[in-house]
């Protein structure tokens, strides 16, 4: 066995890396909805909900959170009414408490002239940080604590010194000594209370720190030219063998050559043992590679694991099945950021909205496949049940998100939340030439988008670059 140098990436979020918000296109009965959920960074916490619909006959929208699985999924609390925007009658907002760590769903119920409909959006809830007190607030509270402590001790001293004196009488030396002793005892008692409170608070903060989300650790190695991925749990006894198939695979692995990301692969390692996956690698040049592995637990909680590794030149084996790869200009050296060459005169074009890409804004990224005559391609097929797959990667690799035309939620989690709905109901073999992905860039900076579609039984890859503005 040959172990290779690898480095875990920091700044991880639960469902994606550095991209905690959820974006999902769906239909609540006859009403199309585009739902954005911004989960809290601490649990319990408040999730912010945004809903946009293209329907003009919606009267009201209600939202409610429940766990995806377990008894809590059957006993939902009273739904909250989403607030319609005064400026845009097709835009609604709301906020919901997520009270426990785990896999949740937000049920969106729409009432309109065509009746009612509902749609559930999965939301992974996990604390991602410890909330720190602001310096100004902490300093102010400390001053108030000192003031109250001194004041309380002074009150005790005054009570001992003057509590039994007749009006107008002055305390003697004995009462003054007793007052000083009383103030000292009261002060010591108050300090003991403050020490105990601080110890309790520190203990609670430490216990909460254990609950702060830590993704599965993925350790890559190379064994006789075959990639081996060992998974290890370090958070709340999360299992490493309870994964659900997502698009027919237990793991989706993106492999990107660094630093330019000019060569990319979308692979599907198979489980060889509990917590162990393996993959035959295709031919690959020597260099450093970033690895991103997506899995979905049986309760619908998704995780993305990340690692980097150095590889020697790999003779490799031809890609098979759903495994695919692509290449193009290095990041930042794309002569036309709106066009990606697919070979034989075909190309993929980014149908970009006017203006800059804004971080934090939910939108749809649309890409059109054209033939050598510049006409929309007529031969697109489903790729693993979807019109396409896209991965958004920040140049410094602090952001990675695997997105589908339906949104950023894994299909396995979506099926758990909507067991009576067919997630592929709107897909036909006569696919349009344009495929779009609902997503919101979480941070400003340089990005690469990897778009994969299938034509004539072959997966083709487009690479696009852009800068997201604050």
C-alpha positions as CSV (number, residue, x, y, z in Angstrom):
1,X,0.0,0.0,0.0
2,X,1.3,3.4,-0.9
3,X,0.1,6.3,1.3
4,X,0.0,9.7,-0.3
5,X,0.2,13.1,1.2
6,X,-3.3,14.5,1.8
7,X,-4.7,17.6,3.5
8,X,-8.1,18.1,4.9
9,X,-9.8,21.3,3.8
10,X,-11.2,23.7,6.4
11,X,-14.3,25.8,6.5
12,X,-16.7,23.0,5.9
13,X,-20.5,23.2,6.1
14,X,-22.8,20.3,6.3
15,X,-24.5,19.8,2.9
16,X,-21.8,21.5,0.8
17,X,-18.5,23.3,1.6
18,X,-18.9,26.9,2.6
19,X,-22.4,27.0,1.1
20,X,-24.9,26.4,3.8
21,X,-28.0,27.9,2.1
22,X,-30.6,25.7,0.4
23,X,-32.0,26.5,-3.0
24,X,-34.8,24.4,-4.5
25,X,-37.1,24.6,-7.4
26,X,-40.3,22.6,-7.1
27,X,-44.1,22.6,-7.4
28,X,-46.7,22.9,-4.6
29,X,-49.5,21.3,-6.6
30,X,-50.2,23.5,-9.6
31,X,-48.0,26.3,-8.2
32,X,-44.3,26.5,-9.1
33,X,-42.1,27.7,-6.2
34,X,-38.5,28.6,-5.9
35,X,-37.5,28.2,-2.2
36,X,-34.4,29.6,-0.5
37,X,-33.7,28.6,3.0
38,X,-30.9,30.1,5.1
39,X,-30.3,27.8,8.0
40,X,-29.0,29.2,11.4
41,X,-25.4,28.7,12.4
42,X,-26.4,27.7,15.9
43,X,-29.1,25.2,16.9
44,X,-31.7,26.0,18.2
45,X,-31.9,28.9,15.8
46,X,-34.0,30.7,13.3
47,X,-34.0,29.7,9.6
48,X,-34.9,32.5,7.1
49,X,-37.2,31.4,4.3
50,X,-37.8,33.1,0.9
51,X,-40.3,31.8,-1.6
52,X,-40.8,33.1,-5.1
53,X,-43.6,31.8,-7.3
54,X,-44.4,32.6,-10.9
55,X,-48.1,31.9,-10.3
56,X,-50.3,35.0,-10.2
57,X,-53.3,33.4,-8.4
58,X,-51.7,32.6,-5.1
59,X,-53.7,33.7,-2.1
60,X,-51.4,32.6,0.8
61,X,-48.4,30.5,1.6
62,X,-47.9,28.7,4.9
63,X,-44.6,27.2,6.1
64,X,-43.8,24.7,8.9
65,X,-40.7,22.8,10.0
66,X,-40.6,19.1,10.9
67,X,-38.0,16.3,11.0
68,X,-37.8,14.3,7.8
69,X,-38.0,11.0,9.6
70,X,-39.2,9.7,12.9
71,X,-42.4,10.5,14.9
72,X,-41.9,14.2,14.7
73,X,-42.5,14.1,10.9
74,X,-46.1,13.1,11.6
75,X,-47.0,15.7,14.2
76,X,-46.3,19.1,12.7
77,X,-46.8,22.3,14.7
78,X,-49.2,25.0,13.6
79,X,-47.9,26.4,10.2
80,X,-46.7,30.0,10.1
81,X,-48.1,32.4,7.5
82,X,-45.4,33.6,5.1
83,X,-45.5,37.4,4.5
84,X,-46.2,38.6,1.0
85,X,-43.9,41.4,-0.2
86,X,-45.5,44.8,-0.6
87,X,-43.3,45.5,-3.6
88,X,-43.5,42.1,-5.2
89,X,-46.8,40.1,-4.8
90,X,-45.1,36.9,-6.0
91,X,-42.4,37.0,-3.3
92,X,-43.0,35.7,0.3
93,X,-40.7,35.5,3.4
94,X,-40.9,33.9,6.8
95,X,-38.7,32.6,9.6
96,X,-38.9,29.3,11.4
97,X,-37.2,27.8,14.5
98,X,-35.1,24.7,14.0
99,X,-34.9,23.2,17.5
100,X,-32.7,20.2,17.2
101,X,-29.7,18.9,15.3
102,X,-30.6,16.6,12.4
103,X,-32.3,16.3,9.0
104,X,-35.3,18.7,8.8
105,X,-37.8,19.7,6.2
106,X,-39.7,22.9,5.6
107,X,-43.2,22.1,4.3
108,X,-44.5,24.8,1.9
109,X,-48.3,24.9,1.5
110,X,-49.8,27.1,-1.1
111,X,-53.4,28.1,-1.4
112,X,-54.8,29.8,-4.5
113,X,-57.6,29.9,-7.0
114,X,-56.6,26.4,-8.3
115,X,-56.8,24.8,-4.9
116,X,-54.0,23.9,-2.5
117,X,-50.7,22.2,-2.9
118,X,-47.7,21.4,-0.8
119,X,-43.9,20.8,-1.3
120,X,-41.3,19.9,1.3
121,X,-37.7,21.1,1.1
122,X,-35.0,19.2,3.1
123,X,-32.8,21.3,5.4
124,X,-29.8,19.9,7.3
125,X,-29.7,21.5,10.7
126,X,-26.3,21.5,12.5
127,X,-24.5,24.1,14.5
128,X,-21.6,25.4,12.5
129,X,-20.0,27.7,15.0
130,X,-20.1,29.0,18.6
131,X,-21.7,32.4,18.9
132,X,-19.2,34.8,20.4
133,X,-20.3,37.7,22.5
134,X,-19.5,41.1,21.0
135,X,-16.7,43.0,22.8
136,X,-18.9,46.0,23.5
137,X,-21.7,44.0,25.0
138,X,-19.3,41.9,27.0
139,X,-17.5,45.0,28.4
140,X,-20.9,46.6,29.3
141,X,-22.1,43.4,31.0
142,X,-18.9,43.2,33.0
143,X,-19.2,46.8,34.2
144,X,-22.8,46.1,35.2
145,X,-21.8,42.9,37.0
146,X,-19.1,44.8,39.0
147,X,-21.6,47.6,39.8
148,X,-24.2,45.2,41.0
149,X,-21.7,43.1,43.1
150,X,-20.3,46.2,44.8
151,X,-23.9,47.6,45.3
152,X,-25.2,44.4,46.8
153,X,-22.2,44.2,49.2
154,X,-22.7,47.8,50.2
155,X,-26.4,47.2,50.9
156,X,-25.5,44.3,53.2
157,X,-22.9,46.5,55.0
158,X,-25.4,49.3,55.4
159,X,-28.0,46.9,56.8
160,X,-25.6,45.5,59.4
161,X,-24.3,49.0,60.3
162,X,-27.5,51.0,60.5
163,X,-30.4,48.5,60.3
164,X,-31.2,48.7,64.1
165,X,-30.2,52.2,64.9
166,X,-32.7,54.8,66.0
167,X,-33.4,57.6,63.6
168,X,-30.6,60.2,63.8
169,X,-28.3,57.9,65.7
170,X,-24.7,57.4,64.5
171,X,-23.1,53.9,64.3
172,X,-20.2,53.3,66.7
173,X,-16.9,51.5,65.9
174,X,-18.3,48.1,66.7
175,X,-21.1,48.4,64.2
176,X,-18.7,49.7,61.6
177,X,-16.4,46.7,62.1
178,X,-19.4,44.4,61.8
179,X,-20.5,46.2,58.6
180,X,-17.0,45.7,57.1
181,X,-17.1,42.0,58.1
182,X,-20.6,41.7,56.6
183,X,-19.5,43.4,53.4
184,X,-16.6,41.1,53.1
185,X,-18.7,38.0,53.6
186,X,-21.3,39.2,51.2
187,X,-18.6,40.0,48.6
188,X,-17.0,36.6,49.0
189,X,-20.5,34.9,48.7
190,X,-21.2,36.9,45.5
191,X,-17.8,36.1,44.0
192,X,-18.5,32.4,44.7
193,X,-21.8,32.7,42.9
194,X,-20.2,34.4,40.0
195,X,-17.4,31.8,39.9
196,X,-20.0,29.0,39.9
197,X,-22.0,30.7,37.2
198,X,-18.9,31.1,35.0
199,X,-17.9,27.5,35.5
200,X,-21.4,26.4,34.6
201,X,-21.4,28.6,31.5
202,X,-18.0,27.4,30.5
203,X,-19.1,23.8,30.9
204,X,-22.2,24.4,28.8
205,X,-20.2,26.1,26.1
206,X,-17.7,23.2,26.0
207,X,-20.6,20.7,25.7
208,X,-22.1,22.7,22.9
209,X,-18.7,22.9,21.2
210,X,-18.8,19.1,21.0
211,X,-22.1,19.4,19.0
212,X,-20.6,21.9,16.5
213,X,-20.7,20.1,13.1
214,X,-17.6,18.2,12.0
215,X,-17.9,16.4,8.6
216,X,-16.9,12.9,8.0
217,X,-13.1,12.7,7.6
218,X,-12.1,11.2,4.2
219,X,-8.6,9.8,4.0
220,X,-7.5,9.0,0.4
221,X,-4.7,6.6,-0.5
222,X,-3.6,4.8,-3.7
223,X,-3.4,1.0,-3.8
224,X,-2.1,-0.5,-7.0
225,X,-3.5,2.4,-9.0
226,X,-6.9,2.1,-7.3
227,X,-8.2,5.0,-5.2
228,X,-9.2,4.0,-1.7
229,X,-11.2,6.4,0.5
230,X,-11.5,5.7,4.2
231,X,-14.3,7.5,6.1
232,X,-14.1,8.3,9.8
233,X,-16.7,9.9,12.0
234,X,-15.8,12.5,14.6
235,X,-19.2,14.1,15.3
236,X,-22.0,12.7,17.4
237,X,-21.3,9.1,16.5
238,X,-22.5,9.6,12.9
239,X,-22.4,6.4,11.0
240,X,-20.2,5.7,8.0
241,X,-22.3,2.8,6.5
242,X,-25.9,4.1,6.5
243,X,-25.8,5.9,3.1
244,X,-28.7,6.1,0.7
245,X,-28.2,5.8,-3.1
246,X,-28.4,9.2,-4.7
247,X,-28.9,9.1,-8.5
248,X,-28.1,5.4,-8.2
249,X,-24.8,5.8,-6.4
250,X,-23.8,5.8,-2.7
251,X,-21.1,8.4,-3.3
252,X,-20.4,11.1,-5.9
253,X,-16.8,12.1,-6.1
254,X,-15.4,15.2,-7.9
255,X,-11.7,15.1,-8.6
256,X,-10.1,18.4,-9.7
257,X,-6.5,18.9,-10.8
258,X,-4.8,21.8,-8.9
259,X,-4.3,24.7,-9.1
260,X,-6.0,25.5,-12.4
261,X,-8.9,23.0,-12.3
262,X,-8.2,22.4,-16.0
263,X,-9.0,18.7,-15.7
264,X,-12.0,17.5,-13.8
265,X,-13.7,14.1,-13.2
266,X,-17.1,13.1,-11.8
267,X,-16.7,9.6,-10.4
268,X,-18.7,7.1,-8.3
269,X,-16.7,5.0,-5.9
270,X,-18.2,1.8,-4.7
271,X,-18.3,0.7,-1.1
272,X,-15.8,-2.1,-0.5
273,X,-16.2,-2.4,3.3
274,X,-17.9,-0.5,6.1
275,X,-16.7,3.1,5.8
276,X,-14.4,2.3,2.9
277,X,-14.9,3.2,-0.8
278,X,-12.8,2.3,-3.8
279,X,-12.5,3.6,-7.4
280,X,-10.5,2.6,-10.5
281,X,-8.9,5.8,-11.6
282,X,-8.9,7.0,-15.3
283,X,-5.6,8.0,-16.9
284,X,-4.4,11.1,-14.9
285,X,-1.2,13.2,-15.0
286,X,1.0,13.5,-11.9
287,X,0.1,16.4,-9.7
288,X,-2.0,17.6,-6.7
289,X,-5.8,17.0,-6.8
290,X,-8.7,18.2,-4.8
291,X,-11.4,15.5,-3.9
292,X,-15.0,16.2,-2.9
293,X,-17.2,13.3,-1.9
294,X,-21.0,13.6,-1.5
295,X,-23.0,11.1,0.5
296,X,-26.5,11.1,2.0
297,X,-27.3,9.4,5.3
298,X,-30.5,7.3,5.8
299,X,-32.2,10.1,7.6
300,X,-31.7,12.4,4.6
301,X,-28.7,14.3,6.1
302,X,-26.2,15.1,3.4
303,X,-22.5,15.5,3.8
304,X,-19.7,16.6,1.6
305,X,-16.2,15.5,2.5
306,X,-13.0,17.1,1.2
307,X,-9.4,16.2,0.9
308,X,-6.3,16.9,-1.2
309,X,-3.8,14.4,-2.4
310,X,-0.6,14.2,-4.5
311,X,-0.8,11.5,-7.3
312,X,1.9,10.1,-9.5
313,X,1.1,9.6,-13.2
314,X,-1.8,7.1,-13.4
315,X,-2.0,4.9,-16.5
316,X,-5.6,4.3,-15.5
317,X,-8.6,2.5,-17.0
318,X,-11.2,3.9,-19.4
319,X,-14.2,5.6,-17.8
320,X,-17.3,3.5,-17.5
321,X,-20.9,3.9,-16.7
322,X,-21.8,7.3,-15.2
323,X,-18.2,8.2,-14.6
324,X,-17.1,11.2,-16.7
325,X,-14.4,13.7,-17.1
326,X,-13.5,16.9,-19.0
327,X,-10.8,19.4,-19.6
328,X,-10.4,23.0,-20.7
329,X,-8.5,26.2,-20.0
330,X,-7.1,26.7,-16.5
331,X,-9.0,28.8,-14.1
332,X,-8.5,32.5,-14.9
333,X,-7.2,31.7,-18.5
334,X,-10.5,31.1,-20.2
335,X,-10.5,33.2,-23.4
336,X,-14.3,33.4,-23.4
337,X,-15.9,32.9,-20.0
338,X,-19.3,32.5,-21.6
339,X,-18.4,29.7,-24.0
340,X,-17.0,26.2,-23.5
341,X,-15.8,24.2,-26.4
342,X,-17.2,20.6,-26.5
343,X,-15.3,19.5,-29.5
344,X,-16.3,18.8,-33.2
345,X,-17.6,22.4,-33.4
346,X,-20.2,22.0,-30.6
347,X,-20.2,24.2,-27.7
348,X,-21.9,25.1,-24.4
349,X,-22.9,28.7,-23.9
350,X,-23.7,30.4,-20.5
351,X,-26.9,32.3,-20.9
352,X,-25.9,34.8,-18.4
353,X,-28.2,37.4,-16.9
354,X,-27.2,41.1,-17.4
355,X,-24.9,42.6,-14.7
356,X,-22.4,41.1,-12.3
357,X,-23.0,37.9,-10.3
358,X,-23.9,39.0,-6.7
359,X,-22.9,37.0,-3.7
360,X,-25.9,36.1,-1.5
361,X,-28.4,36.5,-4.3
362,X,-30.5,33.4,-5.4
363,X,-30.7,33.1,-9.1
364,X,-30.7,30.5,-12.0
365,X,-27.5,29.7,-13.9
366,X,-28.6,28.7,-17.4
367,X,-26.4,26.9,-20.0
368,X,-27.4,26.2,-23.6
369,X,-25.8,23.4,-25.8
370,X,-25.3,24.3,-29.4
371,X,-24.3,22.2,-32.4
372,X,-21.6,23.2,-34.9
373,X,-24.1,25.3,-36.8
374,X,-24.9,27.4,-33.7
375,X,-28.3,25.8,-33.4
376,X,-29.7,24.5,-30.1
377,X,-28.8,20.8,-29.7
378,X,-31.7,18.4,-30.1
379,X,-30.1,15.2,-28.7
380,X,-29.7,15.9,-24.9
381,X,-30.4,12.9,-22.6
382,X,-30.9,12.5,-18.9
383,X,-27.6,12.1,-17.0
384,X,-28.3,10.0,-13.9
385,X,-31.9,11.0,-14.0
386,X,-31.2,14.7,-14.4
387,X,-30.9,17.1,-17.4
388,X,-27.5,18.0,-16.1
389,X,-25.2,18.3,-13.1
390,X,-23.2,21.3,-12.0
391,X,-20.5,21.9,-9.4
392,X,-19.6,25.4,-8.2
393,X,-16.0,25.7,-6.9
394,X,-14.3,28.8,-5.5
395,X,-10.7,29.3,-6.6
396,X,-9.4,28.9,-3.0
397,X,-11.6,25.8,-2.6
398,X,-13.5,27.2,0.4
399,X,-16.7,26.8,-1.5
400,X,-17.9,23.6,-3.3
401,X,-21.5,22.8,-4.2
402,X,-23.0,20.0,-6.3
403,X,-26.2,21.4,-7.8
404,X,-29.0,19.9,-9.9
405,X,-31.6,21.6,-12.1
406,X,-34.0,21.0,-9.2
407,X,-31.7,22.7,-6.7
408,X,-29.0,22.1,-4.2
409,X,-30.8,19.4,-2.3
410,X,-29.7,15.8,-2.9
411,X,-32.3,13.7,-4.7
412,X,-32.3,11.0,-2.0
413,X,-33.2,13.6,0.7
414,X,-35.9,15.2,-1.6
415,X,-37.5,11.8,-2.1
416,X,-37.6,11.2,1.6
417,X,-39.3,14.5,2.2
418,X,-41.8,14.1,-0.7
419,X,-42.5,10.3,-0.8
420,X,-45.7,10.7,-2.9
421,X,-44.2,12.9,-5.6
422,X,-42.1,11.7,-8.5
423,X,-38.9,14.0,-8.6
424,X,-38.5,13.1,-12.3
425,X,-42.1,13.7,-13.3
426,X,-41.2,16.8,-15.4
427,X,-38.3,15.1,-17.2
428,X,-38.8,13.6,-20.7
429,X,-36.3,12.2,-23.2
430,X,-37.0,15.2,-25.4
431,X,-35.0,17.6,-23.3
432,X,-34.5,21.2,-24.1
433,X,-31.1,22.4,-25.2
434,X,-30.9,24.8,-22.1
435,X,-30.4,23.5,-18.6
436,X,-30.5,25.8,-15.6
437,X,-29.4,25.4,-12.0
438,X,-30.9,27.4,-9.1
439,X,-28.2,28.5,-6.7
440,X,-26.8,31.5,-4.8
441,X,-23.1,32.2,-4.6
442,X,-22.3,32.4,-0.9
443,X,-19.1,34.5,-1.0
444,X,-17.4,37.0,-3.2
445,X,-14.5,35.8,-5.2
446,X,-13.3,33.9,-8.3
447,X,-15.3,30.7,-9.2
448,X,-15.3,27.9,-11.7
449,X,-18.6,26.1,-12.8
450,X,-18.4,22.6,-14.0
451,X,-21.4,21.7,-16.1
452,X,-22.1,18.2,-17.3
453,X,-24.8,17.0,-19.8
454,X,-25.3,13.9,-21.8
455,X,-25.7,13.6,-25.5
456,X,-25.8,10.4,-27.6
457,X,-24.8,8.3,-24.7
458,X,-21.7,10.5,-24.0
459,X,-21.2,12.9,-21.1
460,X,-19.8,16.3,-22.1
461,X,-18.3,18.8,-19.7
462,X,-18.3,22.6,-19.9
463,X,-16.1,24.8,-17.8
464,X,-17.0,28.4,-17.0
465,X,-15.3,31.1,-14.9
466,X,-16.7,34.2,-13.2
467,X,-16.2,36.6,-10.3
468,X,-18.9,37.1,-7.7
469,X,-19.2,40.6,-6.4
470,X,-20.0,41.4,-2.8
